[in-house]
Amino acid sequence: SFFYLWVNGVAVGWSKDSMSPAEFDISAVIKAGENEVALQVYRWSDGSYLEDQDFWDFSGIYRDVFLFFTPDVHIEDIVLDAALKNLTTGDLSVKVHVGHTGASASGEKNVNVVVRLWNLVRPSHLEVGATAAADPESALQEVAAYSASTSLAPGAKNLVSIHKDVADITAWTAESPALYGLTVELVDPSSGAFLDCRAYRVGFRNVCIDPATKQICVNGKPVTFRGVNRHEHHPRTGHTLTEAGMLEDIALFLQFNINSVRTSHYPNNPRWYELCDEYGIYVVDETNLETHGIWDQLSKDPLWEPSYVDRVQRLVARDRNHASVVIWSLGNEAGYGRNFDVMYDWVRAADKSGRPIHYESRSDPMTDSPFDINSSMYISPDELVQKHVTDTERPILLCEYTHAMGNSNGNLEDYWRNIYAYPRLQGGWVWDWVDQGLDPEIAKGTGTFIPPKNSTYKSWLYGGDFGDTPHDGNFCINGLVQPDRVPHPGLFDIKHWYSPVYCDGADLLPDAKGAKLTLVNHFDFVAANDDVVAEWALADDNGAPLDAGAFKLPPIDPHGGAGTVAVAFKDGTDVKSAGAWLTVTFKTASERPYVPAGHIVSTWQFALASATASAATAADAADFDIAAADAVPAGPDGLIRHVLGAYEATLDTASGALRVVHTASGAAVIERSFDPVFWRAPTDNDEGGAQNSFAQQWKDAGLDAAQLAVVQVRAGKRPDGDLLVAVDARAPLRPTKWPGDILVTQRLVLSAAGPLGPRVAARFSFHFKLAEESDPAAPLPFTLPRVGVAVTLPPQSAATTTVDWLGNGPKENYSDRRAGATFGRHRTPAADWFENFVRPQENGSRTAVVRMHVGPEHATTAVSLVATHNPHRDHTPPDGRGPPPPTAAPHLTSSLHPVALRDLTAARHAAELPLLADGALVWYIDAAQMGMGGDDSWNPRTHKEYLLTARKWEFGFDLLFGK
C-alpha cells in the first residue's frame, strides 16, 4: 500500500493507494544512457487501514509502470464532457490544460489547440485472428474539427475551453455503445509543426437522477442495472490482469445478460474502462477506501480527511472521461462520518456531468445510506420493497445481493419480480463475480502444496492454505465463476432473471389450438423486436415433441412495456390427454461482439395442460400385503436370494440392504440399496450463522450420524412369484438436543413379470417422532437438508456411462434455483452431475425427475428409475410464473456423486476428495431437498417455502434393470 521511489539514487517521492496511479516528474534526475529506478514497496502502512477489503492482501505493484516524455509545450490534462442536447445533438465540452515547461530563454509560445471528432467505422478492438487495416486512417471519418489559440510564457499553465454542439450523433448507452474518436492536438501556428496530442474514445450520453421520478436516467430514460461486483483477480497473477483476461470477463458478461459492474472496491485497471465503453457495460466506479475492521473510526476523524479526499480525487481525475462510468462510489464498508461529506462535496463540485454519487455504509443509528442513492446490502426481497415505500425521494439499489459463496443464488425471482414492479428499484450487483482462488502450482516449493488425491477435479487455494494467519478461510470464494472463469450453476439463473426480454405468461386458447404469450421488454432503449427473435416448442408430459415454430417479436415499448403474441398449433395436436409444456426461447437476432447470432438469451416454460394420470404398474409397492404371502427365510449367511429374470437380487436381512447382479456376467447392477439419507454436505450458506446455522441444527438433531439401530426385515413370496420385502427400523436422533427417533418403513416388490421386465418397486415412509411433541402435526423445530435414500452403483466407465432423464435440466437445479433449467428430456455424461465447487459441498441435484436412466444404453448393467409416488411437491410460484411448476406425474429429486457423502462433507479442496473405486457412483433419490438460499452466507436465510419441516414423509419409485 506504500512505496518510495528513487531514480539514479535520488529520492523522487512516495505514494500510497495501491490501486490509483502516481506520477513523478524525474526530468531533473534522468541522464543519458542507462538509468536505475528503484522502489521500496511496503505491504503495510497507515494507508492499509483504508484498504481493508475482502480480498487477498498481496504485496507488490499490480499495475503498469512506464516512462513517458512530453515536449516543452504540452498537454497536461484534458477534461471531456460529451453530453446530449437531445438524442441526436451532442453537447461537447473539451477543457485542455496546456503547460510550458521550457527554459525562460525560450520565450512565449503561441499554440493552436485543435479538437477533432472522428466517426469510428470499425471497432477499435480487433478480435483474435482479425487483421488491422493496411491504412489505419482509412478506418476513420472526420465528423468535425474545432480550434482555439493560447499563448504561454515559460512556466505558465493555461486552460483552453472548447464548447460546441455536434449534429447528427448517435447516443451512447449500454445497449448501443456508440463511440466516437476524439483527438486533441497542439500545433505551432507559425510553422504548422505538430507539438503534442492525445486521443480518446467518447460516447455522447447524459446521466442524472430525474428530479420528478427520482430514477437514475441515461439519456433521459430510466435504466435497470443487472450487475455484478468484480474484484480484479487471476489465479496465477493475483490482482494483475491482462487485456485478454479482461475480455474474457466482458465476453461472459455479454453472454449472461450482465450490463453493469461495480469496481469493488477500488479503481480498476484503466484498460477495463475502455473495454466497458466499447462493449456497453455501465460502471459504478468505486474509491479505494474500506475501513472494515475499525468501521467509522477514521471516517469521523478530521485528521484523516486529506487521505479520504485524495483517494476520490485520484479516481475522478483518472476516470471522468469515460462514458461507461455512470455512478461514482465513495468507497465501501467504512461506516459514515464527516470525511464522506467532504468527499461528496468535492466530487459534486468537480464533476458537473450529473453522475449520481453512491455510498452504502452507515453508522448507528442510521437506517438508510447517505447521499444520492438509497443503497443496501443483503436485504431480503420484502425489505427491498419496504425501502421503496419509506424513501420516496431517491432511487433504491442493491449494491451487493445474492451472496454467491459456494452453491448459492437461490430465490432470485423474488428480487427481480419486485425490482420490475416498483419503478425506483433499479437493480443490483451480485456479490460477486469470481472465486478468488489461487492455482496450487504457485505453492510448489513453499511447503503448502496439496498433493492431489484425484486428477479429476481442479483444486484452488484460499485463505490459510499458505500457513497465513490471520485469514478468512474460503470467505473470498464467493463468485459466480471459478477462478478460471468456468461458470457455476448459479450463473445460469442470473442469466435467466437478467434477461432483457421476459415471457411472463402462456395461456391456452379456448379452442386449445394455440396459446397466447405475454411478453415484457426489459431493454431500456430498444423495442426488442430488432434484437431478439423467438422460438417455441410444445412437448407432452413425457417430453415427446408435439409441435414447434418461431415468431418475430412485435414492437414493445422498452423498460417494462408488454405485448402479446398468439402461436397456433398444427391441426390434430392433442394438448390435453398427453399434457403440454410450452417452451419459449429468445435468441439473438444478429451477431454481436462475443455473442453469435442465435445465442440463447433466455428460456421460459409453462405447463398448458396436465396429462391424464396413468395407472400404477402391476408391481406397485402400494399393492403390498406381506401377511398373505408365503414367508421366505434367510439362509445361514443371513441373505435371501431371489431371481429376477436375468438378474439375481440378494437381500441382507441384518440391514435391509439389497444387491442386484446380472446372473450371466456376474456384473453388479446395484451394489447396495436403499440406505436412508437425511444429510447433505453443508453448503457455505448452510454453515452461515455458526451455532444458529442450518448445518448446526442438523448436527444437533444427529442427522449427520443417523444410523438404523433396530432393523426388522421380513420377506414373503406371492403366488405370482413376486418377492415382498418389509423393512421396519428406527434411527435415533441426538438425545442431548432432540430426543426421539426417525421411524423408517420400506416396502419392496421384486418382480420379473410384466411388460417392464425385471424391476424393484419401492415405497418408503419416514416419521420424525420426537419424544416431546405437544402437536404431532406441527412443523419440526428444525429443518431437514434432504429426505431420501442412497443407491450405490458399481464401477462405471466414464467414457460410456450416460444419464438420460425426464425432469428439470440439463444444469444442476434446486427448488429455489431452477429458472436456468427446463423440464424435458435431457442426456449428459454422468460426470456432468458433479459440480466442482472450490470448497466441496452439496451439488449436482436435478428436480422434478420423472424418469432416469444411468449406464450405457441398453446395457445389462444399466438401471432406470420411474417415480411412482411423492405427495411432497416442489415450491410453485403462486402466480404461476417463473420456474416450471412440477409436472403432474410423480417426480423426485436426484443426484449422482463419485465420492462418499462423508468425504464430500470433510474435504476442504476438490483434490482432497477420494473418488469411489473404479468409477462407482452414489445415486441419491430424494423426496425433496432443501433450497440453496443466498440472501447472505452468514445467517440461516433460506426462504421458508424452501425449507423441509414436515414430520412425515413418503415417496416411491420403480427401479428397472437392463433398460
N, C-alpha and C positions, 0 to 999 in steps of 0.2 A: 504493500500500500504506500510505499515511500521509496524514493531513491535520490542519491546525489549523483551529479554529472560532472566529469572532468574531461577537458579536451587538451591534449598535449600537456597534461599535468596541471592545468589551470582549472580551478573550481569555477564552473559556469553557472550552476544553480541546482535547485532541487524541486521535486514535485510530489504532491500527494494526489490521491484519487486514481486508483489503478485502472479505471475504465474510461477516463477522459483524456483528451490529448494535451500534451505540454510542448510548447515551442521555445527554443532558445536561440538567441542571436549569438553566433560564435564567430562573427566576422573578425573580431579583434584577436582571436587566438588561433585561427586556422593558418596553415602555412602551405607553401608549395610542396608537392611530393606527398610522402606518406605522413598520415596523422594518426594519433592514438586517441580513441574515445573509450572512456572507462565509466562504468556505472557501478555504484554500490547500492544494491537493492535490499531493502529491509522488508521482511514478511510482515512484521508488526510495527505499528506506530500509533500515535494518538488518532490518526485517521482511521485506524482499524475499528474504532468504536462506531464509526459512521458506515462501516461496510460489513455489517453482521447479517448478511443474507443467508438463506438456507441453501448453501451450495458448498462445493469443495473450496477450502481456503488454500489455493495453490500459491506457490512462490513465483517470482519472476515477472517478466513483461509479456503481456498477452497480445499486444497489437504491434503493427509495423513500426519499424524505426527507419527513418530515411533522412537524407540531406537534400535540401533544395536551395537554389540560387535565385536571387532577384536582382534586376538591374537597379541603377541609382534611382531612376524614376519608375515606380512600380505600383501595382495594385496591392493594397494591404488587406482589404476586406470588401465583401460585396453583400448587401442585404437585398434579397429579392422578395417581392410580393406579387405573385401572379394571380390576381383576383378576377372577379367577374362583375361587369356592369349588368349584363343579362346573359342568358345561356349561349349567346353567340358573339358577345363582345367582351374582350378581355380588358382588364384594368391593370396595366403593367407598371410597377414601380421598381426602379433599379437605383440603389444607392451605392455609389462606388467611392470607397475611401482610397485616395491616392497619396502616396508618400514620396518624398525626395530625400534620399539619404546620402547624396553626393557631397563632396567637399565644398566648402564655401566658395572656393575659387571657380567652381563650375557654373555658378551664377543661376539666375532664374530660368526655369524651363516652362515653355508653353506646350501643352499636350491636348490632343483631342481624345475624348472618351467616346468610343463607337460601340453601340449595342446593336447586335443583330439577332433577329429571331428566325429560326430555321424550322422548316417542316421536315420531320424525320419520316422518310418514306419507307424505312425498314427498321425493325427493332435494332437497337444498338448492341444487344447481346446476341451472339451467334450460338446456335445450338451446336452440340457436339457433331462434328462431321461437316458442318457448313463452312463455306469459304467466304472471305471478305471480298467486296467488290474490288476490281483492279484499281479503280479510281475512287477512293473513299468519298471525295467531294461530290461524286455523281449521285450519292445517296442522300444529298441534302438539297433542299429547295429553300431559298431565302424568302421569308414572309415579309419582313420589314426591317428597316435599319434606322437608327436614331443616333444623334451625336450631340455632344456638348463639349465645351472647352473650359480649361482652367489653367492657371499659371501658378507655379510653385517655386518658392525660394528654397535653397538648401536647408534641410531640417524641418520643412513645413509638411503638414498633412492637411489635405483638402477633401471635402465631401462634395461629390458631383452627383446630383439627382436628376434622373430622367423619369418622367411620368407620362405615359401615353395610353390612349385607347388602341386596342388591336381588334380589327373587324374580322368576322368570319372565322372565329376559332372554334375548336371542339373542346368542350369542358372535360376536365379530369374527374373521374370517380373510380372507385374500386371495380365497378362493373365494366367501365370503358376507360382504362387508364391512358388517355391520350397525352402524349408528351411532345414538347417542342424543344428543339435545341436553342440555347441562348449563349451567345459569346459576348464577352466584353473585351475590347481591345484598347490599348493605349498607343496612340500614333503621334509621331512628331509632325506637326502641321507644316513645317517648312520643307522637310525632306521626304515626308511620307514614310519614314522609317517606322518599322513595327517595333515597339518597345516592350510590351508585356501583354498577356492575355489570360483569361480564364474561360472555362466552358462549363455549362450546366445543362441538365435536362429539367424543364419546368412543366408543371401541369397547372392550367388555369382552373381554379376552384375557390369557392367560398366555404368557410366553416364558421358556425356560430351556434349559440343557443337561441332559438326563436323566442322573442320576448312574449309572444302571445301563447304559443303552445307549450313552452318550456321544454322543447325537444332539441336534441343535438341535430343540426341540419348540415348537410353538404349540398351546396348549390341550391339552397332554399328548400330542400326536401329532407324529411326525417330519415335517418338511417338506422339499421339494426346491426349491431356488432356481433358476429358469430365468430368468436375469437378464442385464442389460446394464449396463455403465458408461456414465454420461451426463454429458458436460460441458454446462454451460449455454452454448448458442451459437445465435446467429441471424446470417444472412449480412449483415444490414444494421445491426443494433443490437448486435452483439457479445455480451457477457455479459449484456445486459439483455433479459429476456424478458417477453412479455405473457402474460396468462392464456390467451388464445386459442392462443398458441404452445405453452404447456404442455399444453393439452388435445389439441392435435394429436399430441404425443408419447404422451400417455395413450391416445388412440384407437388409435394404431398398436401400442402395447404389447398392448392387449386383442385386437386383430385378429390379431396374430402370436404369441399364446400366451406372452407375456413376463409373468412375475408378480413380478419383483423388479428393483430398481435400486440401484446403488451411486452415491452422490453424489460422484463422482470429480472433484476430491479436495478438497472444501470443502463447507460448509453451503450448501444451495441456497436459492433464494427461498422465503420462508415459505409462500407460497400453494401451492407444489409439494407440500408435506407434507399440506396439507388435501385436495388432489386425490388423493394416494395413499391417504389414509384413506378417502376416499369411493369410489374406484373399485377398491380392493383391490390395492395394489402393496406388497410387502414392501420396506422401505428399509434399506439399510446406510448409516448416517449418518456421514459422514467429516469429521474435523477438518481445518481449513485449514492443513495442515502437510506440506511436502515440501521436503527439502534435497538434491535430486537431485545437484546439481553438486558438493557437498562431502560428500555421503553422511552418515557418522555423526559428523562432527567436532563439530557443535553438540549432537547428541543425547547425547554423553558429557560435555559441558561444563556443570558446575553453574551457571555464570553465566547460562545460557540456560533454566534450569529454570522461572523465573516466566513466560517467554514461552510455553513449551510448555504449561504448565498452564493459563494464561489462555485459550488458544485452545480447549482441550477443555471448560473450564468454561463458556464462552460458548455452545458447541454444545449441551451438555447442558441448560443453563438455558433455552435457547430452544425445544428440540425434544422435551423429555421427556414432554410431554402427548399425543404423537401415537401412536395405535395402530399405525400403519404402520411406525414405527421399531422394528425388532426386533433390530438389531445396532448397537452403537457401533463406530466405527473411529477409531483414534488418529491416523491420517494415512497417508502413502504415501511410500515410497522415501526414507527418511531414515536408513537403517541402524538400528542398535539401540544404545541407551545408557541410562544411569541415568534420564534425564529421562522416558523412556517408562514406566519402573517407577513413577515418581511420578504421572504422568498416570493410569496404570491404577489405582493405589491410590485416587486421588481419585474417579474415576468409580465404582469399586466401592463406596466409602463413601457417595457422594452419591445413587446410583440403586439402590434396593433392589428394582427390578422384576424382576430376573433376566436382563435382557438380556445376552447374551454380548458380550465386548469383543474386537475384531479388530485385528490389526496384522500385516501380512505381512513387512515388511522386516527384514533381519537383517544382522549383521556377521560377518566371518570369525572363527572357523571354524564358525559356526552352520550347521547343515543344515536346521533347521526353524524356522518362525516362533514367536515367543513368545506367551504369554497363552492365551486360552480356545480358540482355533481354530487348527488347523494349516492355514495358508493359503499358497498358492503362485501364482506367475505363470508361464504359458507352459511348463509342464512337459508332457511327452508323455502320451498315454493310459496307456502302460505305467508311466511314472514316477508317475502319479496312483495307480495300484493299489499301487505299492510304498509310497507314503505310508500307505495304509490298513494295509499289512502291518506296517510298522515302528513306527507310532504308534498304539497300541491304546486310548489314553486320551482322544482328542479327535476332534471332527468334522473332516472334511477338506473344504476348499473351494478352488475356483479363483477367486481374486478378480479375475484377468484371464486370459483364454484366447482362443484363435482370433482372432488379430490381424486385424481387418477392414480392412486397408490395401489399397486398390485392389481388384483381382479376387482374392478370397481365400476363406477359410472352408471349405477342404477337410477331408475326413476327420472330420467332426463325429460320425459314427456311432460311431467308436472311443471317443470320450469318453463318449457317452451310454449306450452298452451297458455300459461299466464303471461309470458312476455308478449305474445301476439294478441292477447286480449286487452291489455292496458297500454295506451299509447306512449306513456313516458317510461315504461320498462323497455329499455333499448338494447338489451342483450348482456353478454358477459364473456369472460375469458376463463377457460378451463385451467385448473392447476393440475399439471402443467403439460408441456409438450413432450419432453424427452426424459427418460430414465437417466439419471446422472451416474451410470455405472462406468467402471474402467476396465479395460481389457486386461485379463490376468497376465498376458505376455509381458506387460510392462513391469510386473512384480518379480519376474525371474531374476534370481541372483540376490534378492533382497531378504530372503528368509521368510517371506509371506506368501510365496507362490502356492496355490492349492492344486496338488496333483489330481487330475480328474478321475473319478470312478467310472465314468462313461464318456464316450466320444460322441454321443448323440446330441446332447444338449449343451449349448454355449453358456458359459458362466460369465458373470460380470462382478467386479469387486465394488464394495461400498464401504461406508464408514466402519472403522475398526479392523478392516481386513489387512491393514498395513501396520498393525500394532499401535495405531494412533489413538491417543486419548487427550481430551475427551472427544467423543464422537456421537453421532446421532443415528448410528446403525443404518438401516436402509430407508430412512425417512426422506432422503432425496431420490429414492427410486419411486417416482410418482408421475410418470409420464404416460402419454397416450401411445408413444412408440418406444421401442427398446433403444439402447444406446446406439445400435447400428441402424436405427430408423425402421426396423421391422414393426409394422403396426400391431398393437394389442387389440383384442376383440372389441374393447370399448370404443375404439375409434370409429367402428362401423356404425354404432348407434349415434355417435356425434355426427357423422356424415348424414345420417337419416334426418335428424332433427335440425341440422344446419342447412338442409336442402332449401334452395330458393323457390321451389315450387312444391306445394303440398297437394295431394289428393285427399280431401277431407271427408269424403263420403261416397258411397256407391249404393244406389237403391235399385232394386229390381223393378223394371217397368210392370205395370199392371197385367200386361199380357204375357209376361215372362219371356219376351222375345228380345230383350235387351236390358240395358242398365243406364241410369243417369248418374254421371260422375260430377262431384262438386270439386272444383279446382280453386286453389288460392295462390296468388302470386306474391311471394315474399322477396322478389327482387325489389330494390328501392327506386330504380330508374327506368328499367326496360319493361316492356309488355310481356315478356316471357315467350311469346309465340315466335319471336325471331331467334331465340337462343336455345329453345328446348323443343324436342319432339317427344311423342308418347307412343308406347306400345301397350297392348293389353293382351292378356291370356286368360282363358277360362278353363278350369280343371274341376274334376269331380272330387269327392271326398277321398278317393283312393289315389289322387294325384294324376289321374289319366287326363290327357288334354281333351277338351271338348270343342274349343274354338279359339281363334286368335285374330288380332288385327292391329291397326295403327291409326292414329289420328293426329291432326295438326291442332295445336292449342289455339283457341280463339284469343283475340286481343283482350287482355285482362289488365286492369289498372294496377300499377305497381304498389308496393308497400301495403299489402293486405287486401287488394281487390279480389273479388271472387267471380267465378263464372261456371257455367255448366256445359257438359258435353254428353250427348247420348251416343252409346255404341250399340249396334244391332248385332244379334247373334244369328248365325246361319239357321236356315229352316231345319226343324227337327231336333234342335238342341234341347235336351231334357235337363233342366237345372234343378228340378225338384226331387225326383226319385233318387238320383245319384248324388245329390248335393252339388254345390257350386262354389268355387273360390275364384274370385276375380282378382287378378294381379295387374297393377298398372305400374309401368316402368317409364320414368323420364330419362331421356338421354340427350347428350349434347347434339345440337343440330349441325355444327361445323367444328372444324379443328381449331383449337386454341393452344397457346403455349403450354406444353406439358400435359395437355388434355386432348386426346384424339376425338374425332367425330365418332359418335356412338358410345361415348363413355357414359356409364350409368351414373346419373345424378342422385336418384333415389328410387326406391320401390315401395309400393303401397299395396296392401292386400285386404280383401273384405270377403266375408262369408255371406253370399247372397241367399243361400238356402241350405238346409241341413238334410242329410241323406236319411232315408227310411232305415230305422235300426235293423241290423241283421240278426238273425237267430244265433244263439250261442252254439258253439261246437258241441258235438256229442260227448266229448270228454271234458267238458267244462267242470272245473273243480267245485262249482256251486252245487253240482249234482253229486252229492257226496254222502254216502250212508255206510260208514265202515262197519257199523254194528251188524249190517245184513250181509257183509262179505265174510268169506272164509279166512280165518286168521292165518297169517303166514309167519312162522317163527324164524328167528335168525339162526344162522349156522354157528358152529363152535367159534368162529372168528368174529362173531357179533355182526355179521353182514347179511343182508338179504339181497339176492341177485334175481333180476327179472329181465327176461328177453323182450326187447322192443324191435321186432323185425330183425334188421341187420345190425342192431345195436344191443348192448347189454348195459343195464343200469345196476349200480351197486349202492345200496343204502347202508350207511353206518348207523346202527341202532343206538350207539352211545351218544352221538352228536346230532343225528338227523341229517348229516351231510350226504349229498347224492353225487355219484360219479358216473359218467356215461362214456363208453368206449365203442368204437366201431369194431364189431366182432372179427371180421375177416382180416383186417390190417392190424388190429390191436392198438390203433391210434386213439388217443383220448379225444373226445369232443368237449366234455366238461370235466375238469379236474376236481372241482368242488363247488357245491351249491347247497343251500341258499343261506348264507350267513347273514343274519340281521345286521344292519348298519345304521347307526344313529349319529355318526360323527363325520365331520369333514375336516380336511387340513385347513386350519383357520386362515382366512384371508387377512390382509392388513386391516381392512375395515372390521372384520370380526374381532381383531385384537384391540381395536380402539376403545379406550376407556379404562384400561388396566383392570382393576378389581371389579369395575362395573361393566366390563366388556361382555359381548355375547360369548366369546370363547371362554371367559371365566365362568359364565353361567353354565355352560355345557360341562366344564370340568367339575364345578360344584355338584352338578347332578350325576356325575360319573359317566357321562356319555362317551368320554374318551377311552374308557376302560370297561365298557359294558360287556359282560360275558354271560352266556347262558349257564345258569347254576343248576337248575333242575330240568332235566330233559326226559320226557316220556315219549317213546316212539312206538306206534302201533302200525301194523300193516295187514291188509286183507285183500283177497282176490275175489273179484266178481265173476259171475258165470260167463261174462263176455271176454274174460281173460285180462281185463284191466286190473292193475295193482293200485290199491288205495293206500295212501300213507298219511297218517296223522301225527304231527309233532306238536307237543304242548310243552312249553318251557317258561321259565321266568329269568329275567336278568335283573339283579338287584341294583337299585340306584344308590348313590353315595349317601350313607346314613347320616353323616355329620351335617348335611345341608338339607337334603330332600329324602328322608327315609321313605322307602316304597319299592315297587318293582315295576318292571316292564313285563307285562304278560304277553307271551308270544304264542300264536297258534299258526300252524302251517298245514295246509291241506293240499295233497298232490294226487293227481290221477295220471298214472303212467300207462299209455295206450299205444298199441301198434296198429289198431284198426282205423278205418275211416279214410276219406279221400286225402287228408293232410299227411298221412303216413305217421311214422314214429314221432311221439311228442310227449311232453310232460305238461299237464295243465296244473297251474299253481295258484293258490289263493292264500293270502296272508292277512292276519289281523294283529295289531299291536295296541295294547291298552297300557297307558302310563298311569298306574294306580298308586297314588301317594298314600302314605299311612294316615295322614291327617288331611281330609278333604271334606269341607263342610258342604260343598256343592260339586258333585261329580261331573256336572255338565259345564262348570265354569272353565275358562281357559287355563292352561297350565301357568304357573307362576314364572316359568322360564320358557324361552323359545327353543325350538329344535333346529339343528342345522339341516337335517335330512331325515327322511323316513324311507327305508328301503332295504334291499338285500344285495349281496355281492355274489357274483358267479365268477369263479376263476377258470379262465380258458387256458388250454395247453399252449406250449410254444407255437408261435406263428411265424410265417415267412413275411418279412417286411415288404418283400417285392410283390407278393400275391394277395396279402390279406387286405381286403377292402371292406368298407362298411356301406351298405345301402339302407336307407331308411325313409319312411314316410313320417314327416314331422317337421319341426322348425329347424332350419339350417340355411346354408351349409356351415356357417360360422358358429362358434360357441354362443350359447344364449341362456339366459336365466329368466325367472318370472318377472323381474323388474328391469330387464335389459334384453329385449328381443326384437326391437324395431329394426335392427340391422339384419334380421333373419326373415325368411319367408316359409310358409307352410307348403310342403310338397314333397316330391321325390328327390332325394339327394344321394350322391355317391362320392365318397372320398377315400383315400388310403386311411387305414386305421391309425397311422402315425399322426394324421391331422387332428385327431381327437385329444391330443395332449398339447396344452399351451405352455410354453416355456417362459414363465414369469421369473424375474431376476431372483426374488426370494420365492422358492417353491411354495405353492398353496393350491387350494381347490381350483379346479379348472376343467374345461372341456365339456361342460354339460350341454345337452340338447333337450329342449322341452317339447311337449305335445307329440311324443313319439308314439305312433300307432303301430307301426311295424318296423323291424330292424333285422338286418342280416349281417353276420360277421363271418368272414372267411372267403376263400376263393369260391367263385361262382360254381354252383352245382357240385362242389367237392363233398365227399362223405364226411369230412370233419367240420363242415360249415354248420352253423347253428343260427336259427332265426327266432325272433320274438314277435308275438302278436299280443297286444294289450287287450285284455278281456274285461277288466273291471277297475274303476277308480273313481269313486264319488268325490274325490278331493280335487276340485277344479283349480287351474291356474287363475291368477288375478285377471279380470277382464275390465278394461276401462268402462266406466258406467255409461259413457256416451257412445260407446261402440267404435270410437276412432282409435287410431294409433296401432299398436302391435296387434297381430292377428289374434282373435279370440280362440279359445280352444275348439278343436274340431268336435263335432257331435259324437264321433266314435270315441270309445275309451282310449285314453292315452296316458303315457308315463313320462318320466324324465330319466335320461340315460347318459352315461359317460363310460369311457374306456381309458384305463390307465396302465402304463407299462411298469409301474412301481407300486409297492405295497403302501397302503394308507399310512401306516406308522412311519415309514421312511419319508413319505411326502410331508408329513407333519413335522418331522425332526430336522429336515435338511435346511440349510441356510443358503445354499447355492445349487444351481442345477447340476453342476459337475459332481456334486456330492451324492447324487441320487444313485443308489444301487438298483439297476434295472433288473426286473424279474428274469429268471434264467431263460435263455434261448428265445426271447421274444414273447413270453407268456403275458397275458393281459388279465386285468381285473375289470369285470363288467359290472358297473353299478346300475341297478334298476330301481328307481325311486318312485314312490307315490308322489312325492314333492320334495323340493329343496328350497331352503330359504333364499331370499333375494340377496343381491350383492351390496346394496346400499351405495353410498358415495357422497352424501351431503358433506361429510368430512371423514377423516380417518382416525380421529382421537376421541370420538364418542360413539356409543352404540346407537346409530341413527338410521338403520334400515327401516323404511316406512312400514307401518304396522300391517298394511294389507299384504305385505310380502313376508310376514313372519309366520311361523308354524307353531301354533299354541293349542291345537286340538289334543284331547287326551286319548281319543280312539281313532285308529286308522285302519283302513282295509284296502286292499288292491289285489289284482290278479293278472296273470298273463299265461300264455302258452309258449313253450319252447319246442321248436320243430328242428329235426335233425336231417342233414343232407339236402336241405332246400337252398 
